[in-house]
Amino acid sequence: MEKLLQYAWQHRMWESALMTATDGTEVEILDPGWLNTGAGPDFFNAKIRSGSKTWAGNIEIHTKASDWYRHGHQNDPAYDPVILHVVGQDDMAVTRRDGSPMKQVVLHCHENLTDLYNRLISTGTADLICGDFISRISSVYLTDWIDALAFERLYEKAERFNRYMEATANDWQQSLFATLARGLGFGRNTDALERLALSTPLTMLGKHADSIGSIEAILLGQADLLDDITDPVRRQYLKQEYEFLAHKFSLTPLKSLNWQRGGSRPQNSPVRRIEQLAQYVSGGFNMMTRLLHAPTIQHIRDIFRLEGINHLPENSLNLLIINVASPAIYSYGLAVGDSSATTRALDLLRSLPAENNHITRLFQSAGIPCDNAYTSQALIGLRRTYCENRKCLFCRIGNRMMRTEKR
């Protein structure tokens, strides 16, 4: 309820800017201030007028007036500049730190705003409460939101790449190795593969780049998955190889990676994914350089293509371009100030077919066309960041719905 009151205050969705305070005086809201997303009062630099006096300061908003004391604001100097206490329910009078009374108003929102808000936040996660409304939104308005969401999602992935860079002393190849490993998880073992790659130096693997068996032994041994190998002859060979290399490099298997094995097809098993990762390293790993210089998307697809038993289907190659190539190129562009690289990263998404999953189908059924990966990534970000976290008030569709259907 407090989020709704903050939203209504921020967007001036009250019945009248002239309110009656709980002490009987009239208060005119000249400026609601700007929302504070950190610690302290909810809104800064607001301006109100009461009688012949005008005050400038901060606003604090609570569901109940008594929350002022429940949150300990009466003893916090950060709340001394509060000029108005805005509440949904006036259950008591409150005072400042010096004992003086705090001016307080009850915020009366538009008649149907509360009901609409409750619908937005209480609908099951499998549903899309705004589904019927989406078809009535201007395509220009919707396109603008899709653009913002696509940038937001790509930037989040680039930020993860940047964290790899910090963890690896700005090693582009090692950071891409971790990104690739995570991408090969395809949603099931992303975190485990990421941790494995970050804990296994490429320089060590590079010393055995001419031996795919040695690379597999190191990676599978570090992943603590050697016992998962079904072929007894191969399992014995890799165990012996890992024992030798573990002694050589002082290696210890990672015991808490929590591999997801159940329900996986053989091609999705952790062992198969690590074998694919080893194949990318075999012969030397310089994938970052190759991605940056690949002239076309087909060349990038060929970089990820594997031969033999470890080959990947076309849709998996597309996912690697979405989750590995595009974020890496975008991160590089941001780091060196190369706008052509950031543009290229976005163009890669626009040139790929849209992902076909329950999220994209959900929004398509509501009337949002999804023709490429740029849009499907935006819709996945919308669902994961806003819908599933009940951040309807911060979503432009939810915001528009609240404004349009508030009466």
C-alpha positions in Angstrom: 0.0 0.0 0.0 2.9 2.4 0.8 4.3 1.9 -2.8 0.9 2.9 -4.2 0.8 6.0 -2.0 4.3 6.9 -3.2 3.3 6.3 -6.8 0.2 8.4 -6.5 2.1 11.2 -4.8 4.9 11.2 -7.4 2.5 11.3 -10.3 0.0 13.7 -8.7 -2.8 11.1 -8.8 -4.7 12.6 -5.9 -8.2 14.1 -5.9 -7.1 17.6 -5.3 -3.9 19.5 -4.8 -5.6 21.4 -1.9 -5.8 19.0 1.1 -7.0 19.4 4.6 -4.5 18.4 7.2 -5.4 16.4 10.3 -5.1 19.6 12.4 -7.9 21.2 10.2 -5.6 23.5 8.3 -5.6 23.6 4.5 -2.4 22.5 2.6 -1.8 23.2 -1.0 0.8 20.9 -2.8 2.9 23.2 -5.0 5.5 20.6 -5.9 5.5 16.9 -4.7 9.3 16.8 -4.9 11.4 14.1 -6.5 11.5 10.4 -5.4 14.3 9.3 -3.2 15.3 5.7 -3.9 17.9 5.6 -1.1 17.8 6.0 2.6 15.9 8.9 4.2 12.6 10.6 3.5 10.6 9.4 0.5 10.7 12.7 -1.5 13.2 15.5 -1.5 12.7 19.2 -2.3 9.0 19.4 -2.2 7.1 22.6 -1.7 3.7 23.2 0.1 1.7 26.2 1.1 -0.5 26.5 4.2 -2.2 29.7 5.0 0.2 32.6 4.2 3.3 30.5 4.6 5.2 28.4 2.1 7.5 25.6 3.1 10.2 23.8 1.1 11.6 20.4 2.3 11.0 16.7 2.3 8.0 14.4 2.3 7.6 11.1 4.2 4.9 8.7 3.2 3.4 5.8 5.3 0.5 3.5 5.1 -0.4 4.4 8.7 0.6 7.4 10.6 1.9 5.2 13.4 4.6 3.8 11.0 6.5 7.1 11.8 7.2 5.7 15.3 7.4 2.0 14.2 10.3 3.1 11.8 12.0 5.2 14.5 11.8 8.5 12.5 11.1 10.4 15.7 14.7 9.9 16.8 16.4 10.2 13.4 17.9 13.6 12.5 17.6 12.7 8.8 13.8 13.3 9.1 14.1 16.8 10.7 13.6 18.5 7.2 10.3 16.7 6.7 7.6 19.3 6.1 4.6 17.0 5.6 3.7 13.5 6.6 1.5 11.8 4.0 -0.5 8.8 5.1 -3.1 6.4 3.9 -4.6 6.0 7.4 -4.6 8.7 10.2 -4.4 6.5 13.3 -2.5 8.9 15.4 -0.7 12.3 15.6 3.1 12.3 15.3 5.7 14.7 16.5 9.2 15.8 15.4 12.4 15.0 17.2 12.1 18.3 19.1 8.5 17.4 20.2 6.7 19.8 17.9 3.7 18.5 15.9 4.2 17.2 12.4 1.8 18.5 9.8 0.0 15.4 8.4 -2.5 14.8 5.5 -4.4 11.7 4.4 -3.8 11.1 0.7 -7.1 10.3 -1.1 -6.2 8.7 -4.4 -8.5 8.5 -7.5 -11.5 6.3 -6.8 -10.4 3.1 -8.6 -6.7 3.4 -8.2 -6.4 1.1 -5.2 -8.5 -1.6 -6.8 -6.4 -1.5 -10.0 -3.2 -1.6 -8.1 -4.3 -4.6 -6.1 -5.1 -6.4 -9.4 -1.7 -5.6 -10.7 0.2 -7.0 -7.8 -2.0 -9.9 -6.9 -2.4 -11.7 -10.3 -0.6 -15.0 -10.5 2.8 -15.1 -12.1 1.5 -17.2 -15.1 -0.9 -14.5 -16.0 -0.5 -11.1 -17.6 -2.9 -8.6 -15.9 -2.2 -6.0 -18.5 -2.8 -8.3 -21.5 -6.1 -6.8 -22.5 -4.7 -3.3 -22.1 -1.6 -3.8 -24.3 -3.6 -3.9 -27.5 -4.9 -0.4 -26.8 -1.4 1.1 -26.3 0.0 3.3 -29.1 2.6 1.3 -31.1 4.9 4.3 -30.9 4.7 4.3 -27.1 5.2 0.5 -27.0 8.2 0.6 -29.3 9.8 3.2 -27.2 9.5 0.9 -24.1 10.8 -2.1 -26.0 13.8 -0.1 -27.0 14.5 0.9 -23.4 14.0 -2.7 -22.2 16.4 -4.1 -24.9 19.1 -1.7 -23.9 18.5 -2.4 -20.2 18.8 -6.2 -20.6 21.9 -5.9 -22.8 23.5 -3.5 -20.4 22.9 -5.9 -17.5 24.7 -8.6 -19.3 27.5 -6.2 -20.1 27.7 -5.4 -16.5 28.2 -9.0 -15.6 31.0 -9.1 -18.2 32.5 -6.1 -16.5 32.5 -7.9 -13.1 34.4 -10.7 -14.8 36.9 -8.1 -16.0 37.4 -6.8 -12.4 37.8 -10.4 -11.1 40.4 -11.3 -13.8 42.5 -8.1 -13.8 41.0 -6.9 -17.0 41.7 -10.1 -18.9 39.4 -10.0 -22.0 39.9 -13.6 -23.0 39.3 -15.0 -19.5 36.2 -12.9 -19.1 34.9 -14.1 -22.4 35.7 -17.7 -21.3 33.5 -17.2 -18.2 30.8 -15.7 -20.3 30.9 -18.6 -22.8 30.8 -21.1 -19.9 27.8 -19.4 -18.4 26.1 -19.3 -21.9 26.7 -23.0 -22.4 24.6 -23.7 -19.2 21.5 -22.7 -21.2 19.6 -21.9 -18.0 20.3 -25.1 -16.1 23.9 -25.0 -15.0 24.8 -21.4 -15.8 26.1 -20.5 -12.3 28.1 -23.7 -11.9 29.8 -23.4 -15.3 30.5 -19.8 -14.6 32.2 -20.6 -11.3 34.2 -23.4 -13.0 35.5 -21.1 -15.7 36.4 -18.3 -13.3 38.4 -20.7 -11.1 40.3 -22.3 -14.0 42.9 -20.0 -15.5 43.1 -20.0 -19.3 46.9 -19.7 -19.0 46.9 -23.2 -17.4 44.6 -24.7 -20.0 46.7 -23.0 -22.7 49.7 -25.0 -21.7 47.8 -28.1 -22.9 46.0 -26.5 -25.8 47.2 -29.2 -28.1 45.6 -32.0 -26.0 41.8 -32.0 -25.8 42.1 -34.9 -23.3 44.2 -32.9 -20.9 41.8 -29.9 -21.1 38.8 -32.2 -20.5 40.6 -33.8 -17.6 41.2 -30.5 -15.9 37.7 -29.1 -16.4 35.9 -32.3 -15.5 38.2 -32.9 -12.6 37.7 -29.4 -11.3 34.0 -29.8 -11.8 34.1 -33.0 -9.7 32.3 -34.8 -12.6 34.8 -37.5 -13.6 32.6 -40.2 -12.0 29.7 -39.1 -14.3 31.6 -40.4 -17.4 29.8 -43.5 -18.5 32.6 -45.1 -20.6 34.8 -46.9 -18.1 37.9 -46.8 -20.3 37.6 -43.0 -20.9 36.7 -42.4 -17.3 39.9 -44.2 -16.1 42.1 -42.3 -18.6 40.7 -38.9 -17.6 41.1 -39.7 -13.9 44.7 -40.6 -14.3 45.3 -37.5 -16.4 43.6 -35.3 -13.9 45.6 -36.9 -11.0 48.8 -36.0 -12.8 47.7 -32.4 -13.7 46.3 -31.8 -10.3 49.6 -32.6 -8.8 51.4 -30.5 -11.4 49.2 -27.4 -10.9 48.1 -27.9 -7.3 44.5 -28.4 -8.2 41.6 -29.2 -5.9 38.1 -30.2 -7.2 35.3 -27.7 -6.6 32.9 -29.6 -4.4 29.9 -27.2 -4.1 28.9 -26.4 -7.7 25.4 -28.1 -7.4 25.2 -29.5 -10.9 21.6 -30.0 -12.2 21.5 -33.5 -13.7 17.9 -34.6 -13.3 15.7 -34.5 -16.4 18.5 -33.6 -18.7 18.9 -35.1 -22.1 22.4 -36.5 -22.8 23.3 -33.4 -24.9 22.3 -31.1 -21.9 24.2 -33.0 -19.3 27.0 -31.1 -17.3 29.6 -33.5 -18.7 28.5 -32.8 -22.3 28.6 -29.0 -21.8 32.1 -29.2 -20.3 33.3 -31.3 -23.2 31.9 -28.5 -25.5 33.7 -25.9 -23.4 36.9 -27.9 -23.7 36.6 -28.1 -27.4 36.4 -24.3 -27.6 39.7 -24.1 -25.7 41.4 -26.8 -27.7 44.0 -25.3 -30.0 44.2 -22.0 -28.0 41.4 -19.7 -26.9 41.3 -16.3 -28.6 37.6 -16.0 -29.1 37.3 -12.4 -28.0 39.7 -11.3 -30.7 37.8 -13.4 -33.3 34.4 -12.0 -32.3 35.6 -8.4 -32.5 36.9 -8.9 -36.0 34.2 -11.2 -37.4 32.7 -9.3 -40.4 29.3 -10.9 -40.4 26.9 -12.7 -38.2 27.5 -15.9 -40.1 31.2 -15.6 -39.3 30.2 -15.2 -35.6 27.9 -18.3 -35.8 30.9 -20.2 -37.3 33.1 -19.3 -34.4 30.6 -21.0 -32.0 30.0 -23.9 -34.3 31.4 -27.3 -33.1 31.9 -30.4 -35.1 31.2 -34.1 -34.2 29.3 -35.4 -31.3 29.5 -32.0 -29.5 27.9 -30.0 -32.3 25.2 -27.5 -31.3 21.9 -26.9 -33.1 21.2 -23.6 -34.8 19.0 -22.3 -32.0 21.7 -23.0 -29.5 24.2 -21.1 -31.7 21.8 -18.2 -31.8 21.5 -18.2 -28.0 25.3 -18.1 -27.7 25.3 -15.0 -29.9 22.6 -13.4 -27.8 24.2 -14.3 -24.4 27.9 -14.3 -25.2 28.9 -12.4 -28.4 26.5 -9.5 -28.1 27.2 -8.6 -24.4 31.0 -9.1 -24.9 31.1 -6.8 -28.0 28.9 -4.3 -26.2 31.0 -4.3 -23.1 34.1 -3.8 -25.3 32.5 -0.9 -27.1 31.6 0.8 -23.8 35.1 0.2 -22.3 37.0 1.7 -25.2 34.4 4.3 -26.3 33.8 2.5 -29.6 30.2 3.4 -30.6 30.5 1.1 -33.7 31.0 -1.9 -31.4 27.9 -1.1 -29.3 25.8 -0.5 -32.4 27.1 -3.8 -33.8 26.1 -5.6 -30.6 22.5 -4.3 -30.9 22.4 -5.1 -34.6 23.4 -8.7 -33.9 20.2 -9.0 -31.8 18.1 -7.4 -34.5 19.4 -9.8 -37.1 18.6 -13.0 -35.1 15.2 -14.7 -35.0 13.2 -14.2 -31.9 13.4 -16.7 -29.1 10.4 -18.9 -28.9 9.6 -19.6 -25.2 6.6 -19.2 -22.8 7.5 -15.6 -22.1 7.6 -14.4 -25.7 4.4 -16.4 -26.5 2.7 -14.8 -23.5 3.3 -11.3 -24.8 2.6 -12.2 -28.4 -0.8 -13.5 -27.4 -1.4 -10.1 -25.8 -0.6 -8.3 -29.1 3.1 -7.5 -29.0 4.8 -8.6 -32.2 8.1 -10.4 -31.6 10.1 -10.6 -34.9 13.7 -10.7 -33.7 16.0 -11.4 -30.7 16.2 -7.7 -29.9 12.5 -7.7 -29.1 12.4 -11.1 -27.4 15.3 -10.1 -25.1 13.3 -7.0 -24.2 10.2 -9.0 -23.4 12.2 -11.5 -21.3 13.6 -8.6 -19.4 10.2 -7.1 -19.0 8.8 -10.3 -17.6 11.7 -11.1 -15.3 12.5 -7.6 -14.0 9.0 -6.1 -13.8 6.2 -8.7 -14.0 7.6 -11.4 -11.8 8.9 -8.9 -9.2 5.5 -7.1 -9.2 7.1 -3.8 -10.3 4.0 -2.8 -12.3 4.2 0.7 -11.0 7.7 1.1 -12.5 6.7 -0.5 -15.9 5.6 1.9 -18.6 2.7 -0.4 -19.5 1.6 -0.7 -15.9 2.1 3.1 -15.5 0.0 3.8 -18.6 -2.7 1.4 -17.4 -2.9 3.1 -14.0 -3.2 6.5 -15.6 -5.6 5.5 -18.3 -8.0 3.4 -16.2 -7.8 5.2 -12.9 -11.4 6.5 -13.1 
